[in-house]
Amino acid sequence: MDIKEIQSLIKFVAKSGASEVKLETEEIKITIRTGALGNTQETAYVQQIPVAAAPAAQLMNPPAPQQAPATPEVTTEAASSDEESNYITIKSPIIGTFYRKPSPDKPSFVEVGSTIAQGDVLCVIEAMKLFNDIESEVSGKIVKVLVDDSSPVEFDQPLFLVDPS
């Protein structure tokens, strides 16, 4: 099971409303617990199973096959003001921790007013100890950064507003 499948499973469990899901295969054991009553935190425990132990696959609430998007989704912002309706919103493709810098001692990837091109790295999102570069799908100018550095982000959460003109 690769990281994209695990992330996909976490997203499915979070959306399904289940409070806990356990999955055991010959290679891996996963337990995913979600918070109760509106708490949006998910906890996932992944444990490698030794090769000698081979329990039968066991799954509560089987997930439908689902692919995690590899790149950020880009949609037009449905804002109340006419000014913001011309901007493009870049959203988080995964759940994780948002970082504006590649490391604490380096400058931010982009600032408000920065001109970006398609393929430029905008930020990093850490998910399960993996750092994922989030690249721009559009060219334009950063108008607003919608998330604070080192903040947790959800799947499909708006991260940046971009003026494509």
CNS distance restraints for C-alpha pairs under 8 A (distance, minus, plus):
assign (resid   1 and name CA) (resid   5 and name CA) 6.23 0.50 0.50
assign (resid   1 and name CA) (resid   6 and name CA) 7.01 0.50 0.50
assign (resid   1 and name CA) (resid  28 and name CA) 7.82 0.50 0.50
assign (resid   2 and name CA) (resid   6 and name CA) 6.49 0.50 0.50
assign (resid   3 and name CA) (resid   7 and name CA) 6.09 0.50 0.50
assign (resid   4 and name CA) (resid   8 and name CA) 5.99 0.50 0.50
assign (resid   4 and name CA) (resid  67 and name CA) 7.49 0.50 0.50
assign (resid   4 and name CA) (resid  68 and name CA) 6.21 0.50 0.50
assign (resid   5 and name CA) (resid   9 and name CA) 6.13 0.50 0.50
assign (resid   5 and name CA) (resid  67 and name CA) 7.31 0.50 0.50
assign (resid   5 and name CA) (resid  68 and name CA) 7.58 0.50 0.50
assign (resid   6 and name CA) (resid  10 and name CA) 6.24 0.50 0.50
assign (resid   7 and name CA) (resid  11 and name CA) 6.26 0.50 0.50
assign (resid   7 and name CA) (resid  68 and name CA) 7.10 0.50 0.50
assign (resid   7 and name CA) (resid  94 and name CA) 7.49 0.50 0.50
assign (resid   7 and name CA) (resid  95 and name CA) 7.79 0.50 0.50
assign (resid   8 and name CA) (resid  12 and name CA) 6.19 0.50 0.50
assign (resid   8 and name CA) (resid  66 and name CA) 6.19 0.50 0.50
assign (resid   8 and name CA) (resid  67 and name CA) 6.23 0.50 0.50
assign (resid   8 and name CA) (resid  68 and name CA) 5.44 0.50 0.50
assign (resid   9 and name CA) (resid  13 and name CA) 6.19 0.50 0.50
assign (resid   9 and name CA) (resid  63 and name CA) 6.91 0.50 0.50
assign (resid   9 and name CA) (resid  66 and name CA) 7.87 0.50 0.50
assign (resid  10 and name CA) (resid  14 and name CA) 6.17 0.50 0.50
assign (resid  10 and name CA) (resid  32 and name CA) 6.90 0.50 0.50
assign (resid  10 and name CA) (resid  42 and name CA) 7.59 0.50 0.50
assign (resid  10 and name CA) (resid  44 and name CA) 7.43 0.50 0.50
assign (resid  11 and name CA) (resid  15 and name CA) 6.21 0.50 0.50
assign (resid  11 and name CA) (resid  95 and name CA) 7.91 0.50 0.50
assign (resid  11 and name CA) (resid 155 and name CA) 7.65 0.50 0.50
assign (resid  12 and name CA) (resid  16 and name CA) 6.00 0.50 0.50
assign (resid  12 and name CA) (resid  63 and name CA) 6.77 0.50 0.50
assign (resid  12 and name CA) (resid  66 and name CA) 7.96 0.50 0.50
assign (resid  13 and name CA) (resid  17 and name CA) 6.54 0.50 0.50
assign (resid  13 and name CA) (resid  18 and name CA) 6.04 0.50 0.50
assign (resid  13 and name CA) (resid  20 and name CA) 7.94 0.50 0.50
assign (resid  13 and name CA) (resid  21 and name CA) 7.37 0.50 0.50
assign (resid  13 and name CA) (resid  32 and name CA) 7.57 0.50 0.50
assign (resid  13 and name CA) (resid  34 and name CA) 7.72 0.50 0.50
assign (resid  13 and name CA) (resid  63 and name CA) 7.79 0.50 0.50
assign (resid  14 and name CA) (resid  18 and name CA) 7.13 0.50 0.50
assign (resid  14 and name CA) (resid  34 and name CA) 6.49 0.50 0.50
assign (resid  14 and name CA) (resid  40 and name CA) 7.76 0.50 0.50
assign (resid  14 and name CA) (resid  42 and name CA) 7.02 0.50 0.50
assign (resid  17 and name CA) (resid  34 and name CA) 7.93 0.50 0.50
assign (resid  18 and name CA) (resid  34 and name CA) 7.19 0.50 0.50
assign (resid  18 and name CA) (resid  61 and name CA) 7.99 0.50 0.50
assign (resid  19 and name CA) (resid  33 and name CA) 5.60 0.50 0.50
assign (resid  19 and name CA) (resid  34 and name CA) 5.04 0.50 0.50
assign (resid  19 and name CA) (resid  35 and name CA) 6.85 0.50 0.50
assign (resid  19 and name CA) (resid  36 and name CA) 6.94 0.50 0.50
assign (resid  20 and name CA) (resid  31 and name CA) 7.15 0.50 0.50
assign (resid  20 and name CA) (resid  32 and name CA) 5.56 0.50 0.50
assign (resid  20 and name CA) (resid  33 and name CA) 4.36 0.50 0.50
assign (resid  20 and name CA) (resid  34 and name CA) 6.34 0.50 0.50
assign (resid  21 and name CA) (resid  31 and name CA) 5.74 0.50 0.50
assign (resid  21 and name CA) (resid  32 and name CA) 5.21 0.50 0.50
assign (resid  21 and name CA) (resid  33 and name CA) 6.57 0.50 0.50
assign (resid  21 and name CA) (resid  59 and name CA) 7.20 0.50 0.50
assign (resid  21 and name CA) (resid  60 and name CA) 5.66 0.50 0.50
assign (resid  21 and name CA) (resid  61 and name CA) 6.77 0.50 0.50
assign (resid  22 and name CA) (resid  29 and name CA) 7.56 0.50 0.50
assign (resid  22 and name CA) (resid  30 and name CA) 5.69 0.50 0.50
assign (resid  22 and name CA) (resid  31 and name CA) 4.40 0.50 0.50
assign (resid  22 and name CA) (resid  32 and name CA) 6.43 0.50 0.50
assign (resid  22 and name CA) (resid  58 and name CA) 7.42 0.50 0.50
assign (resid  22 and name CA) (resid  59 and name CA) 5.82 0.50 0.50
assign (resid  22 and name CA) (resid  60 and name CA) 6.17 0.50 0.50
assign (resid  23 and name CA) (resid  29 and name CA) 5.76 0.50 0.50
assign (resid  23 and name CA) (resid  30 and name CA) 5.06 0.50 0.50
assign (resid  23 and name CA) (resid  31 and name CA) 6.39 0.50 0.50
assign (resid  23 and name CA) (resid  57 and name CA) 7.10 0.50 0.50
assign (resid  23 and name CA) (resid  58 and name CA) 5.68 0.50 0.50
assign (resid  23 and name CA) (resid  59 and name CA) 4.87 0.50 0.50
assign (resid  23 and name CA) (resid  60 and name CA) 7.31 0.50 0.50
assign (resid  24 and name CA) (resid  28 and name CA) 5.97 0.50 0.50
assign (resid  24 and name CA) (resid  29 and name CA) 4.37 0.50 0.50
assign (resid  24 and name CA) (resid  30 and name CA) 6.33 0.50 0.50
assign (resid  24 and name CA) (resid  55 and name CA) 7.30 0.50 0.50
assign (resid  24 and name CA) (resid  56 and name CA) 7.34 0.50 0.50
assign (resid  24 and name CA) (resid  57 and name CA) 5.23 0.50 0.50
assign (resid  24 and name CA) (resid  58 and name CA) 5.42 0.50 0.50
assign (resid  24 and name CA) (resid  59 and name CA) 7.00 0.50 0.50
assign (resid  25 and name CA) (resid  29 and name CA) 6.32 0.50 0.50
assign (resid  25 and name CA) (resid  54 and name CA) 7.43 0.50 0.50
assign (resid  25 and name CA) (resid  55 and name CA) 6.72 0.50 0.50
assign (resid  25 and name CA) (resid  56 and name CA) 6.51 0.50 0.50
assign (resid  25 and name CA) (resid  57 and name CA) 4.76 0.50 0.50
assign (resid  25 and name CA) (resid  58 and name CA) 7.23 0.50 0.50
assign (resid  26 and name CA) (resid  49 and name CA) 6.72 0.50 0.50
assign (resid  26 and name CA) (resid  51 and name CA) 7.23 0.50 0.50
assign (resid  26 and name CA) (resid  53 and name CA) 7.12 0.50 0.50
assign (resid  26 and name CA) (resid  54 and name CA) 4.79 0.50 0.50
assign (resid  26 and name CA) (resid  55 and name CA) 6.17 0.50 0.50
assign (resid  26 and name CA) (resid  56 and name CA) 7.24 0.50 0.50
assign (resid  26 and name CA) (resid  57 and name CA) 7.33 0.50 0.50
assign (resid  27 and name CA) (resid  48 and name CA) 6.12 0.50 0.50
assign (resid  27 and name CA) (resid  49 and name CA) 5.28 0.50 0.50
assign (resid  27 and name CA) (resid  50 and name CA) 7.27 0.50 0.50
assign (resid  27 and name CA) (resid  51 and name CA) 7.03 0.50 0.50
assign (resid  27 and name CA) (resid  54 and name CA) 7.91 0.50 0.50
assign (resid  28 and name CA) (resid  46 and name CA) 7.05 0.50 0.50
assign (resid  28 and name CA) (resid  47 and name CA) 5.79 0.50 0.50
assign (resid  28 and name CA) (resid  48 and name CA) 4.61 0.50 0.50
assign (resid  28 and name CA) (resid  49 and name CA) 5.18 0.50 0.50
assign (resid  29 and name CA) (resid  45 and name CA) 7.98 0.50 0.50
assign (resid  29 and name CA) (resid  46 and name CA) 5.85 0.50 0.50
assign (resid  29 and name CA) (resid  47 and name CA) 5.08 0.50 0.50
assign (resid  29 and name CA) (resid  48 and name CA) 6.26 0.50 0.50
assign (resid  29 and name CA) (resid  49 and name CA) 6.56 0.50 0.50
assign (resid  30 and name CA) (resid  44 and name CA) 6.97 0.50 0.50
assign (resid  30 and name CA) (resid  45 and name CA) 5.51 0.50 0.50
assign (resid  30 and name CA) (resid  46 and name CA) 4.60 0.50 0.50
assign (resid  30 and name CA) (resid  47 and name CA) 6.36 0.50 0.50
assign (resid  31 and name CA) (resid  44 and name CA) 5.72 0.50 0.50
assign (resid  31 and name CA) (resid  45 and name CA) 5.12 0.50 0.50
assign (resid  31 and name CA) (resid  46 and name CA) 6.75 0.50 0.50
assign (resid  32 and name CA) (resid  42 and name CA) 7.07 0.50 0.50
assign (resid  32 and name CA) (resid  43 and name CA) 5.64 0.50 0.50
assign (resid  32 and name CA) (resid  44 and name CA) 4.34 0.50 0.50
assign (resid  32 and name CA) (resid  45 and name CA) 6.35 0.50 0.50
assign (resid  33 and name CA) (resid  42 and name CA) 5.92 0.50 0.50
assign (resid  33 and name CA) (resid  43 and name CA) 5.17 0.50 0.50
assign (resid  33 and name CA) (resid  44 and name CA) 6.41 0.50 0.50
assign (resid  34 and name CA) (resid  39 and name CA) 7.78 0.50 0.50
assign (resid  34 and name CA) (resid  40 and name CA) 7.09 0.50 0.50
assign (resid  34 and name CA) (resid  41 and name CA) 6.14 0.50 0.50
assign (resid  34 and name CA) (resid  42 and name CA) 4.53 0.50 0.50
assign (resid  34 and name CA) (resid  43 and name CA) 6.23 0.50 0.50
assign (resid  35 and name CA) (resid  39 and name CA) 4.84 0.50 0.50
assign (resid  35 and name CA) (resid  40 and name CA) 5.99 0.50 0.50
assign (resid  35 and name CA) (resid  41 and name CA) 5.63 0.50 0.50
assign (resid  35 and name CA) (resid  42 and name CA) 6.41 0.50 0.50
assign (resid  49 and name CA) (resid  53 and name CA) 6.69 0.50 0.50
assign (resid  68 and name CA) (resid  93 and name CA) 7.50 0.50 0.50
assign (resid  68 and name CA) (resid  94 and name CA) 7.57 0.50 0.50
assign (resid  69 and name CA) (resid  73 and name CA) 7.88 0.50 0.50
assign (resid  69 and name CA) (resid  93 and name CA) 5.96 0.50 0.50
assign (resid  69 and name CA) (resid  94 and name CA) 7.88 0.50 0.50
assign (resid  70 and name CA) (resid  93 and name CA) 7.00 0.50 0.50
assign (resid  71 and name CA) (resid  93 and name CA) 6.20 0.50 0.50
assign (resid  71 and name CA) (resid 134 and name CA) 7.04 0.50 0.50
assign (resid  71 and name CA) (resid 135 and name CA) 7.11 0.50 0.50
assign (resid  71 and name CA) (resid 137 and name CA) 7.86 0.50 0.50
assign (resid  72 and name CA) (resid  90 and name CA) 6.47 0.50 0.50
assign (resid  72 and name CA) (resid  91 and name CA) 5.67 0.50 0.50
assign (resid  72 and name CA) (resid  92 and name CA) 5.70 0.50 0.50
assign (resid  72 and name CA) (resid  93 and name CA) 4.71 0.50 0.50
assign (resid  72 and name CA) (resid 134 and name CA) 6.78 0.50 0.50
assign (resid  72 and name CA) (resid 135 and name CA) 7.27 0.50 0.50
assign (resid  72 and name CA) (resid 136 and name CA) 7.50 0.50 0.50
assign (resid  72 and name CA) (resid 137 and name CA) 7.31 0.50 0.50
assign (resid  73 and name CA) (resid  90 and name CA) 6.24 0.50 0.50
assign (resid  73 and name CA) (resid  91 and name CA) 5.49 0.50 0.50
assign (resid  73 and name CA) (resid  92 and name CA) 7.15 0.50 0.50
assign (resid  73 and name CA) (resid  93 and name CA) 6.49 0.50 0.50
assign (resid  73 and name CA) (resid 156 and name CA) 7.31 0.50 0.50
assign (resid  74 and name CA) (resid  88 and name CA) 6.68 0.50 0.50
assign (resid  74 and name CA) (resid  89 and name CA) 5.82 0.50 0.50
assign (resid  74 and name CA) (resid  90 and name CA) 4.95 0.50 0.50
assign (resid  74 and name CA) (resid  91 and name CA) 6.37 0.50 0.50
assign (resid  74 and name CA) (resid 137 and name CA) 6.95 0.50 0.50
assign (resid  75 and name CA) (resid  88 and name CA) 5.88 0.50 0.50
assign (resid  75 and name CA) (resid  89 and name CA) 5.58 0.50 0.50
assign (resid  75 and name CA) (resid  90 and name CA) 6.98 0.50 0.50
assign (resid  76 and name CA) (resid  85 and name CA) 7.04 0.50 0.50
assign (resid  76 and name CA) (resid  86 and name CA) 7.41 0.50 0.50
assign (resid  76 and name CA) (resid  87 and name CA) 6.42 0.50 0.50
assign (resid  76 and name CA) (resid  88 and name CA) 4.67 0.50 0.50
assign (resid  76 and name CA) (resid  89 and name CA) 5.93 0.50 0.50
assign (resid  77 and name CA) (resid  84 and name CA) 6.98 0.50 0.50
assign (resid  77 and name CA) (resid  85 and name CA) 5.57 0.50 0.50
assign (resid  77 and name CA) (resid  86 and name CA) 7.46 0.50 0.50
assign (resid  77 and name CA) (resid  87 and name CA) 6.13 0.50 0.50
assign (resid  77 and name CA) (resid  88 and name CA) 5.71 0.50 0.50
assign (resid  77 and name CA) (resid  89 and name CA) 5.56 0.50 0.50
assign (resid  78 and name CA) (resid  84 and name CA) 7.89 0.50 0.50
assign (resid  78 and name CA) (resid  85 and name CA) 5.82 0.50 0.50
assign (resid  79 and name CA) (resid  84 and name CA) 5.70 0.50 0.50
assign (resid  79 and name CA) (resid  85 and name CA) 5.34 0.50 0.50
assign (resid  80 and name CA) (resid  84 and name CA) 7.48 0.50 0.50
assign (resid  80 and name CA) (resid  85 and name CA) 7.47 0.50 0.50
assign (resid  81 and name CA) (resid  85 and name CA) 6.54 0.50 0.50
assign (resid  82 and name CA) (resid  86 and name CA) 7.15 0.50 0.50
assign (resid  83 and name CA) (resid  87 and name CA) 7.82 0.50 0.50
assign (resid  86 and name CA) (resid 163 and name CA) 6.97 0.50 0.50
assign (resid  87 and name CA) (resid 161 and name CA) 5.98 0.50 0.50
assign (resid  87 and name CA) (resid 162 and name CA) 5.37 0.50 0.50
assign (resid  87 and name CA) (resid 163 and name CA) 4.84 0.50 0.50
assign (resid  87 and name CA) (resid 164 and name CA) 6.79 0.50 0.50
assign (resid  88 and name CA) (resid 161 and name CA) 5.64 0.50 0.50
assign (resid  88 and name CA) (resid 162 and name CA) 5.05 0.50 0.50
assign (resid  88 and name CA) (resid 163 and name CA) 6.41 0.50 0.50
assign (resid  88 and name CA) (resid 164 and name CA) 7.04 0.50 0.50
assign (resid  89 and name CA) (resid 158 and name CA) 6.17 0.50 0.50
assign (resid  89 and name CA) (resid 159 and name CA) 7.19 0.50 0.50
assign (resid  89 and name CA) (resid 160 and name CA) 5.75 0.50 0.50
assign (resid  89 and name CA) (resid 161 and name CA) 4.75 0.50 0.50
assign (resid  89 and name CA) (resid 162 and name CA) 6.34 0.50 0.50
assign (resid  90 and name CA) (resid 136 and name CA) 7.64 0.50 0.50
assign (resid  90 and name CA) (resid 158 and name CA) 5.85 0.50 0.50
assign (resid  90 and name CA) (resid 159 and name CA) 5.68 0.50 0.50
assign (resid  90 and name CA) (resid 160 and name CA) 5.19 0.50 0.50
assign (resid  90 and name CA) (resid 161 and name CA) 6.46 0.50 0.50
assign (resid  90 and name CA) (resid 162 and name CA) 7.51 0.50 0.50
assign (resid  91 and name CA) (resid 155 and name CA) 7.85 0.50 0.50
assign (resid  91 and name CA) (resid 156 and name CA) 5.12 0.50 0.50
assign (resid  91 and name CA) (resid 157 and name CA) 5.22 0.50 0.50
assign (resid  91 and name CA) (resid 158 and name CA) 4.19 0.50 0.50
assign (resid  91 and name CA) (resid 159 and name CA) 5.25 0.50 0.50
assign (resid  91 and name CA) (resid 160 and name CA) 7.15 0.50 0.50
assign (resid  92 and name CA) (resid 153 and name CA) 7.23 0.50 0.50
assign (resid  92 and name CA) (resid 154 and name CA) 6.94 0.50 0.50
assign (resid  92 and name CA) (resid 155 and name CA) 5.50 0.50 0.50
assign (resid  92 and name CA) (resid 156 and name CA) 4.86 0.50 0.50
assign (resid  92 and name CA) (resid 157 and name CA) 5.29 0.50 0.50
assign (resid  92 and name CA) (resid 158 and name CA) 6.35 0.50 0.50
assign (resid  92 and name CA) (resid 159 and name CA) 6.40 0.50 0.50
assign (resid  93 and name CA) (resid 155 and name CA) 5.60 0.50 0.50
assign (resid  93 and name CA) (resid 156 and name CA) 5.86 0.50 0.50
assign (resid  94 and name CA) (resid 125 and name CA) 7.73 0.50 0.50
assign (resid  94 and name CA) (resid 127 and name CA) 7.68 0.50 0.50
assign (resid  94 and name CA) (resid 153 and name CA) 7.93 0.50 0.50
assign (resid  94 and name CA) (resid 154 and name CA) 6.65 0.50 0.50
assign (resid  94 and name CA) (resid 155 and name CA) 4.67 0.50 0.50
assign (resid  94 and name CA) (resid 156 and name CA) 7.23 0.50 0.50
assign (resid  95 and name CA) (resid 125 and name CA) 7.94 0.50 0.50
assign (resid  95 and name CA) (resid 127 and name CA) 6.58 0.50 0.50
assign (resid  95 and name CA) (resid 152 and name CA) 7.66 0.50 0.50
assign (resid  95 and name CA) (resid 153 and name CA) 5.69 0.50 0.50
assign (resid  95 and name CA) (resid 154 and name CA) 4.57 0.50 0.50
assign (resid  95 and name CA) (resid 155 and name CA) 4.90 0.50 0.50
assign (resid  96 and name CA) (resid 125 and name CA) 5.72 0.50 0.50
assign (resid  96 and name CA) (resid 126 and name CA) 5.22 0.50 0.50
assign (resid  96 and name CA) (resid 127 and name CA) 4.55 0.50 0.50
assign (resid  96 and name CA) (resid 128 and name CA) 7.62 0.50 0.50
assign (resid  96 and name CA) (resid 152 and name CA) 5.67 0.50 0.50
assign (resid  96 and name CA) (resid 153 and name CA) 5.53 0.50 0.50
assign (resid  96 and name CA) (resid 154 and name CA) 6.78 0.50 0.50
assign (resid  97 and name CA) (resid 125 and name CA) 5.26 0.50 0.50
assign (resid  97 and name CA) (resid 126 and name CA) 5.04 0.50 0.50
assign (resid  97 and name CA) (resid 127 and name CA) 6.69 0.50 0.50
assign (resid  97 and name CA) (resid 150 and name CA) 5.93 0.50 0.50
assign (resid  97 and name CA) (resid 151 and name CA) 5.53 0.50 0.50
assign (resid  97 and name CA) (resid 152 and name CA) 4.28 0.50 0.50
assign (resid  97 and name CA) (resid 153 and name CA) 5.85 0.50 0.50
assign (resid  98 and name CA) (resid 123 and name CA) 7.15 0.50 0.50
assign (resid  98 and name CA) (resid 124 and name CA) 6.06 0.50 0.50
assign (resid  98 and name CA) (resid 125 and name CA) 4.63 0.50 0.50
assign (resid  98 and name CA) (resid 126 and name CA) 6.68 0.50 0.50
assign (resid  98 and name CA) (resid 147 and name CA) 7.60 0.50 0.50
assign (resid  98 and name CA) (resid 148 and name CA) 7.70 0.50 0.50
assign (resid  98 and name CA) (resid 149 and name CA) 6.07 0.50 0.50
assign (resid  98 and name CA) (resid 150 and name CA) 5.26 0.50 0.50
assign (resid  98 and name CA) (resid 151 and name CA) 5.40 0.50 0.50
assign (resid  98 and name CA) (resid 152 and name CA) 6.00 0.50 0.50
assign (resid  98 and name CA) (resid 153 and name CA) 6.30 0.50 0.50
assign (resid  99 and name CA) (resid 123 and name CA) 5.86 0.50 0.50
assign (resid  99 and name CA) (resid 124 and name CA) 5.15 0.50 0.50
assign (resid  99 and name CA) (resid 125 and name CA) 6.06 0.50 0.50
assign (resid  99 and name CA) (resid 126 and name CA) 7.76 0.50 0.50
assign (resid  99 and name CA) (resid 149 and name CA) 5.09 0.50 0.50
assign (resid  99 and name CA) (resid 150 and name CA) 5.15 0.50 0.50
assign (resid  99 and name CA) (resid 151 and name CA) 7.44 0.50 0.50
assign (resid 100 and name CA) (resid 108 and name CA) 5.17 0.50 0.50
assign (resid 100 and name CA) (resid 109 and name CA) 6.02 0.50 0.50
assign (resid 100 and name CA) (resid 110 and name CA) 7.40 0.50 0.50
assign (resid 100 and name CA) (resid 122 and name CA) 7.35 0.50 0.50
assign (resid 100 and name CA) (resid 123 and name CA) 4.83 0.50 0.50
assign (resid 100 and name CA) (resid 124 and name CA) 6.48 0.50 0.50
assign (resid 100 and name CA) (resid 149 and name CA) 5.68 0.50 0.50
assign (resid 100 and name CA) (resid 150 and name CA) 7.82 0.50 0.50
assign (resid 101 and name CA) (resid 106 and name CA) 6.18 0.50 0.50
assign (resid 101 and name CA) (resid 107 and name CA) 5.90 0.50 0.50
assign (resid 101 and name CA) (resid 108 and name CA) 4.28 0.50 0.50
assign (resid 101 and name CA) (resid 109 and name CA) 5.67 0.50 0.50
assign (resid 101 and name CA) (resid 123 and name CA) 6.61 0.50 0.50
assign (resid 101 and name CA) (resid 124 and name CA) 7.25 0.50 0.50
assign (resid 102 and name CA) (resid 106 and name CA) 6.39 0.50 0.50
assign (resid 102 and name CA) (resid 107 and name CA) 7.76 0.50 0.50
assign (resid 102 and name CA) (resid 108 and name CA) 7.27 0.50 0.50
assign (resid 102 and name CA) (resid 109 and name CA) 7.29 0.50 0.50
assign (resid 102 and name CA) (resid 123 and name CA) 7.62 0.50 0.50
assign (resid 102 and name CA) (resid 124 and name CA) 6.89 0.50 0.50
assign (resid 108 and name CA) (resid 123 and name CA) 7.97 0.50 0.50
assign (resid 109 and name CA) (resid 121 and name CA) 6.69 0.50 0.50
assign (resid 109 and name CA) (resid 122 and name CA) 5.52 0.50 0.50
assign (resid 109 and name CA) (resid 123 and name CA) 6.07 0.50 0.50
assign (resid 110 and name CA) (resid 114 and name CA) 5.89 0.50 0.50
assign (resid 110 and name CA) (resid 122 and name CA) 5.92 0.50 0.50
assign (resid 110 and name CA) (resid 123 and name CA) 7.69 0.50 0.50
assign (resid 110 and name CA) (resid 142 and name CA) 7.65 0.50 0.50
assign (resid 111 and name CA) (resid 142 and name CA) 6.94 0.50 0.50
assign (resid 111 and name CA) (resid 145 and name CA) 7.74 0.50 0.50
assign (resid 112 and name CA) (resid 141 and name CA) 7.87 0.50 0.50
assign (resid 112 and name CA) (resid 142 and name CA) 5.12 0.50 0.50
assign (resid 112 and name CA) (resid 143 and name CA) 5.46 0.50 0.50
assign (resid 112 and name CA) (resid 144 and name CA) 5.72 0.50 0.50
assign (resid 112 and name CA) (resid 145 and name CA) 6.80 0.50 0.50
assign (resid 113 and name CA) (resid 141 and name CA) 5.88 0.50 0.50
assign (resid 113 and name CA) (resid 142 and name CA) 5.21 0.50 0.50
assign (resid 113 and name CA) (resid 143 and name CA) 6.04 0.50 0.50
assign (resid 114 and name CA) (resid 141 and name CA) 5.59 0.50 0.50
assign (resid 114 and name CA) (resid 142 and name CA) 5.46 0.50 0.50
assign (resid 115 and name CA) (resid 139 and name CA) 7.65 0.50 0.50
assign (resid 115 and name CA) (resid 140 and name CA) 5.70 0.50 0.50
assign (resid 115 and name CA) (resid 141 and name CA) 4.36 0.50 0.50
assign (resid 115 and name CA) (resid 142 and name CA) 6.48 0.50 0.50
assign (resid 116 and name CA) (resid 120 and name CA) 6.31 0.50 0.50
assign (resid 116 and name CA) (resid 136 and name CA) 7.59 0.50 0.50
assign (resid 116 and name CA) (resid 138 and name CA) 7.85 0.50 0.50
assign (resid 116 and name CA) (resid 139 and name CA) 5.37 0.50 0.50
assign (resid 116 and name CA) (resid 140 and name CA) 5.40 0.50 0.50
assign (resid 116 and name CA) (resid 141 and name CA) 5.91 0.50 0.50
assign (resid 116 and name CA) (resid 142 and name CA) 7.31 0.50 0.50
assign (resid 117 and name CA) (resid 136 and name CA) 7.00 0.50 0.50
assign (resid 117 and name CA) (resid 138 and name CA) 6.38 0.50 0.50
assign (resid 117 and name CA) (resid 139 and name CA) 4.11 0.50 0.50
assign (resid 117 and name CA) (resid 140 and name CA) 6.50 0.50 0.50
assign (resid 118 and name CA) (resid 135 and name CA) 7.49 0.50 0.50
assign (resid 118 and name CA) (resid 136 and name CA) 5.15 0.50 0.50
assign (resid 118 and name CA) (resid 137 and name CA) 5.07 0.50 0.50
assign (resid 118 and name CA) (resid 138 and name CA) 4.73 0.50 0.50
assign (resid 118 and name CA) (resid 139 and name CA) 5.03 0.50 0.50
assign (resid 119 and name CA) (resid 135 and name CA) 5.15 0.50 0.50
assign (resid 119 and name CA) (resid 136 and name CA) 5.08 0.50 0.50
assign (resid 119 and name CA) (resid 137 and name CA) 6.26 0.50 0.50
assign (resid 119 and name CA) (resid 138 and name CA) 7.79 0.50 0.50
assign (resid 120 and name CA) (resid 135 and name CA) 5.27 0.50 0.50
assign (resid 120 and name CA) (resid 136 and name CA) 5.45 0.50 0.50
assign (resid 121 and name CA) (resid 133 and name CA) 6.15 0.50 0.50
assign (resid 121 and name CA) (resid 134 and name CA) 5.60 0.50 0.50
assign (resid 121 and name CA) (resid 135 and name CA) 4.27 0.50 0.50
assign (resid 121 and name CA) (resid 136 and name CA) 6.36 0.50 0.50
assign (resid 122 and name CA) (resid 133 and name CA) 7.55 0.50 0.50
assign (resid 122 and name CA) (resid 134 and name CA) 5.76 0.50 0.50
assign (resid 122 and name CA) (resid 135 and name CA) 5.66 0.50 0.50
assign (resid 122 and name CA) (resid 136 and name CA) 6.44 0.50 0.50
assign (resid 123 and name CA) (resid 133 and name CA) 6.14 0.50 0.50
assign (resid 123 and name CA) (resid 134 and name CA) 5.45 0.50 0.50
assign (resid 123 and name CA) (resid 135 and name CA) 7.51 0.50 0.50
assign (resid 124 and name CA) (resid 131 and name CA) 6.15 0.50 0.50
assign (resid 124 and name CA) (resid 132 and name CA) 5.39 0.50 0.50
assign (resid 124 and name CA) (resid 133 and name CA) 4.63 0.50 0.50
assign (resid 124 and name CA) (resid 134 and name CA) 5.75 0.50 0.50
assign (resid 125 and name CA) (resid 131 and name CA) 5.73 0.50 0.50
assign (resid 125 and name CA) (resid 132 and name CA) 5.20 0.50 0.50
assign (resid 125 and name CA) (resid 133 and name CA) 6.66 0.50 0.50
assign (resid 125 and name CA) (resid 134 and name CA) 7.13 0.50 0.50
assign (resid 126 and name CA) (resid 130 and name CA) 5.39 0.50 0.50
assign (resid 126 and name CA) (resid 131 and name CA) 4.36 0.50 0.50
assign (resid 126 and name CA) (resid 132 and name CA) 6.07 0.50 0.50
assign (resid 127 and name CA) (resid 131 and name CA) 6.53 0.50 0.50
assign (resid 127 and name CA) (resid 132 and name CA) 7.55 0.50 0.50
assign (resid 138 and name CA) (resid 164 and name CA) 7.22 0.50 0.50
assign (resid 139 and name CA) (resid 164 and name CA) 6.01 0.50 0.50
assign (resid 140 and name CA) (resid 162 and name CA) 6.06 0.50 0.50
assign (resid 140 and name CA) (resid 163 and name CA) 5.38 0.50 0.50
assign (resid 140 and name CA) (resid 164 and name CA) 4.19 0.50 0.50
assign (resid 140 and name CA) (resid 165 and name CA) 6.21 0.50 0.50
assign (resid 141 and name CA) (resid 162 and name CA) 5.44 0.50 0.50
assign (resid 141 and name CA) (resid 163 and name CA) 5.14 0.50 0.50
assign (resid 141 and name CA) (resid 164 and name CA) 6.52 0.50 0.50
assign (resid 141 and name CA) (resid 165 and name CA) 7.86 0.50 0.50
assign (resid 142 and name CA) (resid 160 and name CA) 7.01 0.50 0.50
assign (resid 142 and name CA) (resid 161 and name CA) 6.10 0.50 0.50
assign (resid 142 and name CA) (resid 162 and name CA) 4.65 0.50 0.50
assign (resid 142 and name CA) (resid 163 and name CA) 6.44 0.50 0.50
assign (resid 143 and name CA) (resid 160 and name CA) 7.55 0.50 0.50
assign (resid 143 and name CA) (resid 161 and name CA) 5.40 0.50 0.50
assign (resid 143 and name CA) (resid 162 and name CA) 5.42 0.50 0.50
assign (resid 143 and name CA) (resid 163 and name CA) 6.30 0.50 0.50
assign (resid 144 and name CA) (resid 160 and name CA) 5.74 0.50 0.50
assign (resid 144 and name CA) (resid 161 and name CA) 5.08 0.50 0.50
assign (resid 144 and name CA) (resid 162 and name CA) 7.26 0.50 0.50
assign (resid 145 and name CA) (resid 159 and name CA) 6.21 0.50 0.50
assign (resid 145 and name CA) (resid 160 and name CA) 4.72 0.50 0.50
assign (resid 145 and name CA) (resid 161 and name CA) 6.61 0.50 0.50
assign (resid 146 and name CA) (resid 158 and name CA) 6.66 0.50 0.50
assign (resid 146 and name CA) (resid 159 and name CA) 5.01 0.50 0.50
assign (resid 146 and name CA) (resid 160 and name CA) 5.49 0.50 0.50
assign (resid 146 and name CA) (resid 161 and name CA) 7.44 0.50 0.50
assign (resid 147 and name CA) (resid 151 and name CA) 6.93 0.50 0.50
assign (resid 147 and name CA) (resid 158 and name CA) 7.92 0.50 0.50
assign (resid 147 and name CA) (resid 159 and name CA) 5.71 0.50 0.50
assign (resid 147 and name CA) (resid 160 and name CA) 7.78 0.50 0.50
assign (resid 153 and name CA) (resid 157 and name CA) 6.45 0.50 0.50
